[in-house]
């Protein structure tokens, strides 16, 4: 369980750098933002980005403060809790409470370059004003000192548990470490930052919680949860010289860039503004506050309020100008880095247009201010307008068909490609240049290879007015389609894509024809010479059958299905041919076959417009004359 959850009075589970870190960082960059507003030609544009610690998401959300949008995510350790930033704004150190590590982030690449193991349950951290050390205090006991040049722990200090806050004096010579009542007797250790040795201990009474150190190191402000007040302690004598009622439990203070005023979050409900010279509270700013940090120019205070989002406070007016939530997860802490990142593209709309170009496309993303170019698959946009830091309107140039990345370029480089920047140039209407085979049976099921152009986005294939039963897009020049059953004849095969339908040409002609039928049995296979027997003819491919004959003489019939015909045997005729011969007149001739007890066998055959079933023993029908 996190230490602040062990007692109801503990401050909220959001993390931030010790106040001196932010003060030093802000002082280091005061005025730099103004200088960066007018860079020399082709110089990289230095920007301020907010690193918002997402405690629930085990990550740092990268936010563009100007556009108030998240432009990236950096995975870190388990339950990231606090963050400090180097004085040059180039490196961030994220304290991971549940994995006992500190993630070192290179701001230029937004990647974790080192993961540094530290003492158990790291709870607080502070950057030495000169940027050479990061001190990490652990609730489980001890302090780990990280050398920023090597990103390794080179010194340890203290062993007692219950360490709650760490803060440097302005010159970096002394570190003050606050121990609350969960460890040894409450007090503040003054530690030599060069040796790690405790030079003195100032005992405290009650239940101390937050720590603020004046830049000159002469005064400590100790938050007391038992009195809902701040004790003002003169470090020279170690005595309480004043008490400031604040109506709740105060967090560690955050100094303004000038080092004249401290801002303390009080029980997550408002911010107490303390004038360090007069040691008095000069204002109270209503806000669901948490861990806080100043922007480098000192005009704005950001407050990470956990599930409530990230508050943006205008220092001049004391008003919360906005509360940000989108894409931030559960903000636990915030720090500001100075980098020269390229723009990023998250979406394009519409995401498709014709090869001829001319489509007006809205590009959404981040860091678009100062964009110098927009490309569609490497081809410059016909024109573009930077609408805001998060939106560009561009006109797509002409391009070959296919899907390509839309990129934005500025003085810092070109946006990285990703799934959200895709733009598809729709193909021209397709053409069909050949079919193989060019004909098939009218019962359907023929697989036809269609060749042509611009077939890659085929959405439909038709044989005449009948859709193919299925089709597969093999490539931009080939589609394989399967025919449905339809009537005999020659039709045009057409292919449709988003741009239209292929025109009819001689190359797309496909001929449907009936298949050659096959007889497998006749039942009954014997009947009287007078005819009239209903004969069931079984077989296959009877589709389109139009003639049934017995020994060459036509018979009336009913097509029951593609595999069955019911025929009425005609009477014996002199025109019938015996089984096994082609119709050429009756044999034997005359009335010889009409004698009693004479049997006469013929072939039953089925004809379509394609061909006639072959003669076989399965199609034999015998006429008989009674004795």
N, C-alpha and C positions, 0 to 999 in steps of 0.2 A: 504494500500500500504506500502511496506517496506520502511524504512527511506532512504535507499541509492538510491531508485528509485525516490525520491521526487525532486532531483536535478541531472542534467546530470553528474555533477562532482563526485557524490558519488561512492564509490568503489563497486566492483562486489558483487552480492548476495551470496557469499560463506562465510562460517563461520569457525572460528578456535579459539583456546584458546588464551588468552593474552600471550604475549611472555614470561613473567616470569614463567608461568605455565610450558611451554615446556622446558625452560632452567632448572628449578628446577627438572623436571622429568628426563631430559636427564642426568643431573649431578648425580641424585640419582642412575642411572643405568649405568653410564659410567664404563666400565670394567666388569659389571656383565655378559654381553653376552659371553665374553671370558671364564669366570668361568663356565658358564652353558654348554660350549661345551664339557666338559669331566666330566659328572656327575658320582657319585659313582654307583656301581652296583645296579640295580633295583630302583634307585632314579628317581623321576619324572623329566622329561625334561622340563625345563622352556623355554618358547618360547616368542618371541615378535610377537604380532599381531597388525595390523593396523585397527583401527575403522574409517571407511570412512563414513561421514555423507552424506546420499542421501537426499538432500533437497526436491527433487520432489517426492520421494518415501516414505516420512515420516518414514524413517528407517535408521539404521546404518548397513552398509555392513562390514562384518568381513573378512579381507583379510590376507592371509599368505604372508608377504613381501618376504620371501625367494623364494617361488614358484610363486609369483605375481598372485595368484588366489583367488577368493572369496570362502570362506569355510562356510559362514553362513550369516543370516540376522536377525537383531533384530528390531522389530517394536517399534517406539517411538511416540512422539507427532506430532502435525501439524506443518509443515515446520520447521524441525530441522535446526539449523543455525550455532551453534558453539559447541565445545566440549573441555573440560579440563579433565585431568587425574590426579588421586592422585599420590603423590610422590612414593608410593610403586607399582604403576602400576596396582593395583587391582580393582580400581573403576573409572568409567567414568561418567561425568556429561554432558548431552546433553541439550543445550538450545533450546526450541521449541518456535519460534517467534509467530506463529499464535494461539497457545493454552495457552500462558502465563504460561508455566510450565518448569520445568527441570526434565528430565528423569535420574534416577540414575541406572547405569548398573553395575552389579556384573560381572567382567571379567571372573571369574572362571567358572560361569555357563552361561555366555552370555545372561543374562535375566535382565529385568528391575525390580528392587526390590522396588523402590519408585518413585512416581510422585509428585513432590513438586510444589505447586502453588507459583508463584512469581508475581512481579509487572507487569504492563501492557506493552506489546510489548518489551519483553526482547531482548536486542540487543548486549550486551557484557558480558563477564564473565571472572573471573580470580581466580585461585587457590592460596590460601596463601601458601608460600613455605613450611610450616610445615604440610600442608595437613589438617588443622583443620577447615578451612572455604572455601566456594566458594562464591565470591561476584558476584552478577548479576545486571548489570546496565540496566535500561529500558528506551527506547526511549519515552515512555509515561510519564516518571517521576519517580524518586526514585531509590533506590538501595535495593535489598533484599539480606541479608546475611544468607547463609545456613550453619548450623552447621553440619559437615560431620558425626559426631558420631551418631546424632539422625535423620539426613536427614530431618530437619525442619528449617524453617526460624525463627531465634532467634533474629534478629536485623534488623532494617531498617535505611537507611541514605539518606538524601537528598530528595527533592520533585520536583525539577525543571525538565521540559522536555528537550529533545534534548541531553541527555547524549549519547556520541558516543563511548568512550573507557574507560577501566579500566585497571590499571596495578599496581603491587606491587613493592616495593623496595626489594632488595635481602634479607634483614633481616625480611621482612614481617611486619614491624612496621607501615608502611605508605602505603596507597592506593592513587593513583592519578586518578582522574576522570575528563575526558575531556568533556566539554560542547561546542558544536559547535554553529553556529549562528541561529539554528532553535529554540533555547530556550532563556534563559537569555543571557546577553552579554557574548560572548565567553570567556572561561577561563579554568583553571585547578584548581580543589579543591584538597588540600592535606588533607586526612582523617586519623584520628587515627584508626587503625584497631581494637583496643581493645574496644573503646567506640563508634565508628561511628561518632564522632564529627569532623567537619571541622576545621582544625587548621590554615589554611591560604588559600587564593585564589590568584592565579597568573593570572592577566588579560592577554588576548591575543588579537591580532589585526587580521583583515582580516577574513578569513574563515578557521579555523583550522579543520583538518579531522582525521589524524592518530596520535597515541601516542606511543612513545618508551621511556622507563626509563632505565638509566644505573643501573647496579646491586648495586652500592653504593648509588644510589639515588641523586647524585650530578648534573645530567644532564637530561634534557628532550629533546626529538627530536619531534617536532610538525610538522606534514605535513600540508601544506597550499595549498588548491585547487586554490586560486586566484593568487598565485605566482609560482605554480609548483615547490615548493622548501620545504626544511626542515629547520625550525628555530631551532637553538641550544640554549637552555635556561639553564642558571645556576640557580639551585633551590635556592641557598643561597641568591642571589639578585633578582631573578625573572626577569632578563633581557636577551635579545637576544645577545648572544656573537658571533654568526656566522650564516651564511645562506648557505645551501648546495643546489644548483640547481639540480633537479633530472628529469626535463623534463616531469613532470606529477604529478598526485595525488598519494601520497604514502599511503599504508595501515599501520596498526600497525606493528612495527618491531618484528622480531623473533631473539632471541639471540642464538648464538652457545653455546654448553655445557660449554665452558670455560668462557663465559660471556665477551668476548673481541670484538666480532663482531656482528653487527646487519644486518639482511637481510630484506629489505623492497620491497614489490611488488609495482611497479610503473605503474599505469593505466592499469594493466592487460597485460602488454607487455614485461616487463623485470624486473629483480631483481637487486636492488642497494645494493652493499656490503659496509657497513660503518665500518671503524675502529674506535672504541670508544675512544681509547687513543689519536689519532691524530685528531679526529672529521672530518674525510675526507672520501670521497668515493674512495675506492681502486679498484673496479671492477664493471662491469655491466654484468649480466648473462641474455642472451636472453631466454625468456620463456613466454608462455601465462599464466602468474602466477595468483594465487588467494591467499587464506589463506594457510599458510605454517606451517610445523612442522618438527623438526629434529627427526631422528631415535635415540634411546637411546645411541648408540655408537658415535653419532655426525658426522658420515662420510657421511650421505645422508640427503638431504632435500626433503621432499615431498610437492608438491603444488597442492591443490585441485582447479581445473580450471573449475568447473561447467560442461557445456555441452562438453567442450574440453577434459575432463578426468582428470587423476591424473598424474602429471609429477614427475619423479624421477630424482633428480639432484645430481651428484657426486660433493661433496664440493671440493675435491682435484683438479679436473680439471675444474669445473664450467660447465660441459656439462650435457645436459639432456640425460640420458642413456636410458630412455624408457618413453612412455606415455601409461598409462593403462586406458582401457575403459570397458572391458568385465565384466558384472555383477555389475558394480559400480553405475549404474543409473546416477544421476547428482551430482557428488562429490562437496560438499560445504565446507567441513572441514575434517581434519584428526587428529587423536591422536593415540598414541601407548600405548598398555597395555602389561603387562607381566603376562602370565598365563601358566598353565600346561595342555593344552587341549589334549584330545585323537585325533587320526586320524579320518577322515571322508571319507566315500566311496560314490561317486556320480554316478558311472556307472561301469558295468562289460561287457566285450565283448570278445568272444561271451557270450550270456546269457543262453546258453543251452548246454548240453553235455550228453553222455551216463552214465548209472548207473555204468558202469565199471570204470569210471574216466579216467584220462589221458588227458583231454582237457586243452590246454594252454590258460589261461584266462588273459586278460589285465585289471587290476583294476585301475580306475581313481578316484582321490579324492584330499585330502590335508593332510598335516602334516604327510607324510609317512616316513620321515627321522627318523631312530631309531626304525622302526617297528620290533617287535620281534615275531610276529605270524600272520598267515592268516588262517581263518577257513571258511569252507563251511557248513553251517547248523550245526555248532558245531564240525565238523570233521576237523582236521588240514589238510592243503594243503599238497600234496605229496612233494612239494618244492615251494619256492618262491624267487624272486630276487627284491630288491628295486632298481628300475631304476632311480627314482628321487623323489623329495618331493611330486610329484603329480601322480606318476605311479608305480605300482608293477606288475610284471609278475609272475603268480602262476600257478601251475599244479593242476587241480581239483582231489581230492581223490575219491575213490569209495564211493558210497552213494546210499541209497534207492531212488526210484523215488519221485518226488515232487519238489516244489519250495521253496528255502531256502535263507537266508540272508548270504552274504559274508561279513565278518567282519575282520578288521585289529586291532591288539593289539600292544601297545607299553608300555613303563613304566608308562604312564599316564592313561592307561585303554584301553577299547575296544570301537571301533567306534559305534555310535548309529545306529540302523537299520532304513532303509527307503526304499522308492520305487525304488531308483536307484541301490540298492545293490543286487537285486534278481538274483539267478541262478537256472535254472530248470534242474533237472536230468530227461532226457527223459526215458520213460518206455521201457522195453524190448518188443519184438514183442508179441502181445497179443495171448491168447489161448481161444477157445470156449469150454466150458465144458457141456453146456446144452442149450436147446431151449424149450420154452413153449408159445404156443403149438408147436408141431413139424410138423404141416401140416396146409394148408389153401387153400382157393379157388383160382383157377387160374386167376380169375378176379382181384385179388389184394385186398389191404385194410386190410389185417390181421395184427394186432398188435402182435408182437413177442417179448418176453422177452429173451434176450441173456445173459447168465451168463458165466463168465470166469475170466481171470486174465489180469492185465495191460490194462484195458479198459478205463482208466480215460482220455486219450488223443486221443480217437478214432476220426479218420478223415474221415472214410468211412466204410460202411457196404454193403456187396454184397450177394445176393441170387443167387448162380450160377454166371453167368456173368452179372446179372442185378443188378444195384444199388438200394438200398432201396429207397422208395419215400421220406422217412424222418427218422431221428433217433435222440434219446435223450440220452446223457450220464448221467446215473443215479448215478453211482459211479465208483470206480476203478474196480468193479467186476460185473457191470450190465449195459447193454445198452438196450433200448427199440426201436425197428425198425418196420416200416410199409412196407409191401410188395407192389410191383408193380404187374400189370397183366403180366403173362407169361404162357408159355405152361405147360401142365401137366407133372409131373415127380418129381423125387427126386434130390435135388441139395445140395451142401455144402454151408453153411453160413460162410462167412469170414469177419473178422474185421481187419481194418488197422489203425496203428498209426505211429508216426514218426520213429519207429524202424523197422517196417515191417508189414507183413500180417500173420494172424493166419494160421497154417497148417490145412489141411483137416483131420478130424477124424470122427469116427462113431457118436460122440456126436453132431456134427454140421449139421446133415442131416435134410432137410426140404422137405416135399412132397407137391407139388401143385396138386390139383384135381379140376375137373369141378363141379360146384354146381348143385343140383337137380333143374331142370326147373319147372316152374309153368305156367299153361295156365289160362288166365283170360277171353278170349273170342275167338270165331271163327266167321268170317264174309266173305261171307254169311254162315248161319247155315243150309241152305237147298239147295239141288242140285239133278239133274237127276241121276237115277240109273246107267246110262251109264258112269258116271264119267266125268272127264275133267274140272270140275269147279275149277277156281282159288280161293283158300280159304286163307284169311289173318288170321294168328294165332297170337294173341297178348298175351304177358305174360312177364315173367322175367327169368333171368338166362339161356338164350339160348346159352351162350358161350360154344363152343365145341359140340353143338348139331350135331349128326350124323345120326339120324333116326327119321322120322315122320310116324305115322301110323294112319289109319282110321279103327277102329274096329279090329285092330291087323294086318291089311294088309299095307305093306309099301307103301309110296307115295313119288313121287319126290318133291323136295322142294328147295327153295332158302333162305339162312340165310341173312335177310335184316339188322338186328342189334341184339344186345343182348336181345331186347324186341319184335322182330317181325320176323315171318317166312311167306313166301308165298309158299303154297303147292298146288299141283294139285290133286284133289280128285280122287282116283282110282275107277274103276267101282265096282258095288256090286259083292261080291264074296261069295261063300259058306264057305270060310274060315273066314269070318267076324263074330265077336261076337257082339251081341246087346249091347246097352249102359248099363252100370252098371254091366257087367260081365267080367270075364277074357277071353281072346281069347281061345276057346276050340272047334272050329267048329261052323258052322252057325246054328242058332236056331231062328225061326222054319226052318226046313230042306227043302230041295228040292226046287221046284219052287213056293212054296206057296207065297213067298215074291215077286214074279214077277208078281203077278196078278195086273190088273189095279187098280188104286187108292189106292194101298198099300203103306204105309210109313214105312221106316226101319231106326231106329236111332242108331248111333254108337258113341263111344268115340274117339276123336282125341287126340293122345298122342305124346309127344316129349321125346326122349331118348338121354342121353349123356353117356359118359363112366362111370359116377358115378351112375346114376339111371334114372328112367322114371317118368315123371310127374304123379301125383296122379289123379285118376278118380274123376271128379266133374261134376256138371250140366253145368259149364261154357264151357266145352269142347265138348258138344253134336253137332253132325252133322247128319241131316236127309236126307236119300235118298228117292226120290219119283218116282212113276211110273205113267205116264199120263193115264187117263181114255179112 
